[in-house]
């Protein structure tokens, strides 16, 4: 199947990306093998690099990677300061231990730092970082607006709040990048604590402006309107929805935890049935119509099935190769890469082949000495706007003579002064006699 060009009609359903990412996250939650976790991160990163767009939310993947690295560092710092439950014989350093009262038994501050404890903390932090990377991949690939449009009517109001929360981090990252680029263009430094404080105020102002504009748009579209629903139907909807969501949470925990594999799947299916019934009844109170809904096509099925297959095969691998998925830290041993779980992780690369190709803006032509990250394009790393004229000037290239003087009274710095009637830039009036 050749990947088609992503358009409004052929774009992949946003829910398919989330199912794919949740499947990878499920696989990451069932192992502490650093090689498998690194393979999951590489798989998610390759798909994001191949299929993300130029939208602001697509740039948030790098922020999730940095957040994952920060989680690993924090986990290691906690293991050094507060100790580790893993006993070890390879002592790296001994810190001064702070005496604690009797009611704080089992907690220590300082003491011995062992290699086994640090390795266990690293495995644990890498597992959480991989979960964050999988969620970041879904944020970078799925369009939040299209995901909101696909929600059922009963979840529309909650979905708006969730989508606004999901787009906060990508928009914040885009604002910070834009302001740092503007500071570099003005010859100011964009590093250090002082530069961070000077960037923070415009970022906060932009966030407030977006919130005011969003509130006005929601009010203009009649957000919050609901139809009349009988009280019995409303109570039944509440019971089914809350009970179904509780069953989904319990079943999901049973699938993720090794102890609840027996009851996890039946409880999850029962919760899904109850939740879907509650959502169907709750949709009767929504008066929102849906314009041009997204289609769940063959490509969406393949993408979501690849992620679900990765999670399911990793759960199955835990039944016949638990030692390979959870390498021991006592004694210190090098982790090995199990063959079949690694091949199952590679199924997550299927979206890079079958998902539609994104429509990206043409890259600006780089000049000599331009940076590889797009911050350059002119000698010295200056950024050149592709909308400017030849040579990087701010003169208009169409709509008038190039050498026309600029209008000093206009707010648009590219607007030229209109030529005088009868001047040298315009033809003479044929009704007037030649001079």
C-alpha positions in Angstrom: 0.0 0.0 0.0 1.5 3.3 -1.1 1.3 6.2 1.3 -1.1 8.8 -0.1 -0.7 12.5 0.4 -2.5 13.7 3.5 -5.5 16.0 2.6 -8.7 16.8 4.4 -10.3 13.6 3.0 -7.3 11.3 3.3 -5.8 12.4 6.6 -5.4 9.7 9.2 -8.0 9.6 12.0 -6.5 11.2 15.2 -7.8 8.4 17.3 -5.7 5.9 15.4 -2.5 7.7 16.4 -3.6 7.6 20.1 -4.4 3.9 19.9 -1.0 3.3 18.3 0.8 5.3 21.0 -1.1 3.7 23.9 -0.2 0.3 22.5 3.5 1.3 22.6 3.0 2.7 26.1 1.4 -0.6 27.3 4.5 -2.4 26.0 6.8 -0.1 27.8 4.9 -0.6 31.1 5.5 -4.4 30.9 9.3 -4.3 30.8 12.3 -2.8 32.4 14.8 -4.0 29.8 16.7 -0.9 28.7 17.3 -2.3 25.3 13.6 -2.9 24.6 12.7 0.5 26.1 15.3 2.2 23.9 13.9 0.3 20.9 10.4 1.6 21.7 11.8 5.2 21.9 13.5 4.8 18.6 10.4 3.4 17.0 8.2 6.2 18.2 10.8 8.8 17.2 11.1 7.4 13.7 7.4 7.4 13.1 7.2 11.0 14.4 10.0 12.1 12.1 8.4 10.5 9.1 4.8 11.5 9.6 4.5 14.7 11.6 3.4 18.0 10.1 4.6 21.5 10.5 1.8 22.4 12.9 2.7 23.9 16.4 1.7 20.8 18.3 4.0 18.6 16.1 7.0 20.4 17.6 6.3 19.2 21.1 8.0 15.9 20.7 11.5 17.3 21.5 10.1 18.8 24.7 8.8 15.3 25.8 12.2 13.8 25.1 13.8 16.4 27.3 11.1 15.8 30.0 11.9 12.1 29.9 15.6 12.8 30.4 14.7 15.0 33.3 12.7 12.2 34.8 15.6 9.8 34.6 17.9 12.4 36.3 15.4 13.1 39.1 15.0 9.3 39.7 18.7 8.9 40.0 19.0 11.8 42.4 16.3 10.4 44.6 18.1 7.1 44.6 21.3 8.7 45.7 19.7 10.9 48.4 17.0 8.7 49.7 18.5 5.3 49.1 17.1 2.3 47.1 15.2 -0.8 48.3 17.6 -2.9 46.3 20.4 -4.3 48.4 23.8 -4.1 46.8 27.4 -5.0 47.5 29.2 -2.7 45.1 29.4 0.5 47.1 30.2 3.6 45.0 30.2 6.3 47.6 29.0 6.7 51.2 27.2 9.9 52.0 26.7 11.3 55.5 23.4 9.9 56.9 20.9 12.1 58.6 19.4 10.6 61.8 15.6 10.3 61.6 13.0 9.7 64.4 11.6 6.3 65.1 8.3 6.9 63.3 10.3 7.4 60.0 11.7 3.8 60.0 12.4 2.5 56.5 13.3 6.0 55.2 16.8 7.3 55.2 18.6 10.3 53.9 22.2 9.7 52.8 24.1 6.5 53.5 25.6 4.0 51.1 25.1 4.5 47.3 25.4 1.1 45.5 25.7 0.3 41.8 22.8 -2.1 42.0 20.5 0.6 43.5 21.5 3.2 40.8 20.9 0.6 38.1 17.5 -0.2 39.4 16.6 3.5 39.6 17.9 4.0 36.0 15.7 1.1 34.7 12.7 2.5 36.6 13.3 6.1 35.3 13.8 4.9 31.8 10.5 3.1 31.9 8.6 6.2 32.9 10.5 8.3 30.4 9.5 5.9 27.6 5.8 6.3 28.7 6.2 10.1 28.4 7.8 9.7 24.9 4.9 7.6 23.7 2.4 10.2 24.9 4.5 12.9 23.2 4.4 11.0 20.0 0.6 11.0 20.0 0.6 14.7 20.8 3.0 15.4 17.9 1.0 13.2 15.3 -2.6 13.7 16.2 -4.4 16.9 15.4 -6.2 18.0 18.6 -9.0 19.8 16.7 -9.8 16.7 14.6 -9.7 14.5 17.7 -12.2 16.8 19.4 -14.5 16.6 16.4 -14.4 12.8 16.6 -15.6 12.7 20.2 -19.2 11.6 21.0 -21.6 14.3 21.9 -21.7 13.3 25.6 -17.9 14.0 25.9 -17.8 17.1 23.9 -17.6 19.6 26.7 -15.0 17.5 28.6 -13.2 17.0 25.3 -12.8 20.7 24.8 -11.2 21.1 28.2 -8.8 18.1 27.5 -7.9 19.4 24.0 -7.2 22.9 25.4 -5.0 21.3 28.1 -3.2 19.1 25.5 -2.4 22.1 23.2 -1.1 24.2 26.0 2.4 22.6 26.0 2.9 22.6 22.2 1.8 26.3 21.9 4.0 27.2 24.8 7.0 25.5 23.1 6.2 27.2 19.8 6.0 30.6 21.6 9.3 30.1 23.3 11.0 29.1 20.1 9.6 32.1 18.2 10.7 34.5 20.9 14.2 33.1 21.1 14.5 33.4 17.4 13.4 37.0 17.6 16.0 37.7 20.2 18.7 36.2 18.1 17.7 38.3 15.1 18.0 41.4 17.3 21.5 40.4 18.4 20.5 39.5 21.9 21.4 36.3 23.8 18.8 33.7 24.2 20.5 31.7 26.9 20.8 32.2 30.6 18.4 33.0 33.4 18.0 36.6 32.5 17.0 35.8 28.9 14.5 33.3 30.3 12.9 35.9 32.4 12.7 38.3 29.5 11.0 35.6 27.3 8.6 34.6 30.1 6.5 37.7 30.0 5.7 37.7 26.3 4.9 34.0 26.5 2.4 34.7 29.4 0.9 37.5 27.4 0.4 35.3 24.4 -1.2 32.6 26.5 -3.7 35.1 27.9 -4.5 36.4 24.5 -5.2 32.9 23.2 -7.4 32.1 26.2 -9.5 35.3 25.6 -9.8 34.5 21.9 -10.8 30.9 22.7 -13.4 32.1 25.2 -14.9 34.5 22.6 -15.0 31.7 19.9 -16.6 29.3 22.3 -19.2 31.8 23.3 -19.9 32.7 19.7 -20.5 29.0 18.8 -23.0 28.5 21.6 -20.7 26.3 23.8 -22.6 24.7 26.7 -26.1 24.5 25.1 -28.0 21.3 25.9 -31.3 19.7 25.1 -34.0 18.7 27.6 -33.5 15.1 28.8 -35.9 13.3 31.2 -34.4 12.8 34.7 -34.5 9.0 34.5 -32.4 9.0 31.4 -30.0 11.4 32.9 -29.6 9.2 36.1 -29.1 6.1 34.0 -26.5 7.9 31.9 -24.6 8.9 35.0 -24.6 5.4 36.4 -23.5 3.7 33.2 -20.8 6.3 32.4 -19.3 6.3 35.9 -19.5 2.5 36.3 -18.1 1.9 32.9 -15.2 4.3 33.4 -14.5 2.6 36.7 -14.5 -0.8 35.0 -12.2 0.5 32.3 -9.7 1.8 34.9 -9.8 -1.4 36.9 -9.5 -3.6 33.8 -6.6 -1.5 32.4 -4.8 -1.8 35.8 -5.3 -5.5 35.7 -3.8 -5.7 32.2 -0.8 -3.6 33.1 -0.1 -5.3 36.4 1.2 -8.8 36.4 -1.1 -9.9 39.2 -4.4 -8.9 37.5 -4.0 -10.6 34.2 -6.9 -13.0 34.9 -9.6 -10.5 35.6 -8.3 -7.5 33.6 -9.7 -8.4 30.2 -13.3 -9.3 31.3 -13.6 -6.3 33.5 -12.2 -4.0 30.8 -14.7 -5.3 28.2 -17.6 -5.0 30.6 -16.6 -1.5 31.5 -16.3 -0.5 27.8 -19.8 -1.8 27.1 -21.3 0.1 30.0 -19.3 3.3 29.1 -20.4 3.1 25.5 -24.0 2.7 26.6 -23.7 5.7 28.8 -22.1 7.8 26.1 -24.9 6.9 23.7 -27.5 8.0 26.1 -25.6 11.1 27.0 -25.3 12.1 23.4 -29.1 12.7 23.4 -28.6 15.9 25.4 -26.1 17.4 23.0 -27.4 19.7 20.3 -24.1 19.9 18.5 -24.0 18.8 14.9 -20.9 17.4 13.2 -19.7 18.8 9.9 -17.7 16.4 7.6 -16.7 13.8 10.2 -13.4 12.1 9.9 -13.5 8.6 8.4 -11.9 5.5 10.0 -10.4 3.9 6.9 -8.1 1.0 6.2 -5.0 3.0 7.1 -6.4 3.9 10.5 -7.2 0.3 11.2 -3.6 -0.7 10.2 -2.0 2.0 12.3 -4.1 1.3 15.4 -3.7 -2.5 15.0 0.1 -2.2 14.9 0.2 -0.4 18.2 -2.3 -2.8 19.8 -0.3 -5.7 18.5 2.9 -4.4 20.1 1.3 -4.1 23.5 -0.5 -7.5 23.2 2.7 -9.3 22.1 4.7 -7.7 24.9 2.1 -8.9 27.5 2.3 -12.4 26.0 6.1 -12.3 26.2 5.8 -11.7 29.9 4.3 -15.2 30.3 7.1 -17.1 28.6 10.2 -14.9 29.1 9.8 -12.8 32.3 13.5 -12.8 32.9 14.3 -11.3 29.6 11.7 -8.5 30.1 12.9 -7.7 33.6 16.7 -8.2 33.8 18.0 -8.6 37.3 20.1 -5.9 39.0 21.4 -8.2 41.8 23.9 -9.5 40.8 25.0 -7.0 38.2 24.4 -8.5 34.8 24.3 -6.9 31.3 20.8 -7.0 29.8 20.2 -9.1 26.7 17.9 -8.2 23.8 15.2 -10.9 23.5 14.5 -11.7 19.9 10.8 -12.1 19.7 9.8 -9.2 21.9 12.2 -7.0 19.9 10.6 -8.1 16.6 7.2 -7.4 18.1 8.3 -3.8 18.9 9.3 -3.3 15.2 5.7 -3.8 14.3 5.2 -0.3 15.6 7.1 1.0 12.5 4.1 0.2 10.3 2.6 3.7 10.5 5.8 5.1 8.8 4.8 3.1 5.7 1.0 3.1 5.5 0.1 6.5 7.1 -0.5 9.3 4.6 2.4 11.6 3.9 2.1 15.0 5.6 1.9 18.2 3.6 5.0 20.2 4.6 5.8 23.7 3.6 8.8 24.0 1.3 12.0 24.5 3.2 13.6 27.9 2.8 16.8 28.0 0.7 19.8 28.2 2.9 22.7 30.6 2.4 26.3 30.1 3.1 26.9 29.3 6.7 23.3 28.6 7.5 22.4 26.4 10.5 21.1 23.0 9.9 18.2 23.5 12.3 16.5 26.1 10.2 17.7 29.0 12.4 20.1 30.0 9.7 19.9 30.8 6.0 22.2 33.8 5.7 25.8 34.2 6.6 26.3 34.4 10.4 23.2 32.4 11.1 20.6 35.1 10.5 17.1 34.0 9.6 15.7 35.1 6.2 12.0 35.3 5.8 10.9 33.5 2.6 8.2 36.1 2.1 10.9 38.8 1.5 12.1 39.9 -1.8 15.3 38.8 -3.6 18.4 39.3 -1.6 16.5 39.4 1.7 15.2 42.9 1.3 12.0 44.0 2.7 10.8 45.6 -0.6 7.7 44.2 -2.2 8.4 42.0 -5.2 4.9 42.3 -6.8 2.2 44.9 -7.0 4.4 47.8 -7.8 7.9 49.0 -8.8 10.6 47.4 -6.8 12.5 50.7 -6.4 9.4 52.6 -5.0 10.1 54.5 -1.8 8.6 53.0 1.4 5.7 54.7 3.1 6.9 56.1 6.4 3.3 56.6 7.7 2.2 53.1 7.2 2.4 50.3 9.8 3.4 47.9 7.1 7.1 48.4 6.5 6.8 46.8 3.1 4.1 49.2 1.8 5.4 51.6 -0.9 4.3 55.1 -1.4 1.7 55.3 -4.1 3.0 57.1 -7.2 1.6 60.5 -8.0 -0.8 60.8 -10.9 1.1 61.8 -14.0 4.4 61.2 -12.3 7.2 59.3 -14.0 6.0 56.0 -12.6 2.6 56.2 -14.4 1.6 56.9 -18.0 0.3 60.3 -18.9 -3.4 60.9 -19.2 -4.3 60.5 -22.9 -6.9 63.3 -22.7 -4.3 65.9 -21.7 -2.2 67.5 -24.4 1.5 66.4 -24.3 3.8 68.8 -22.6 
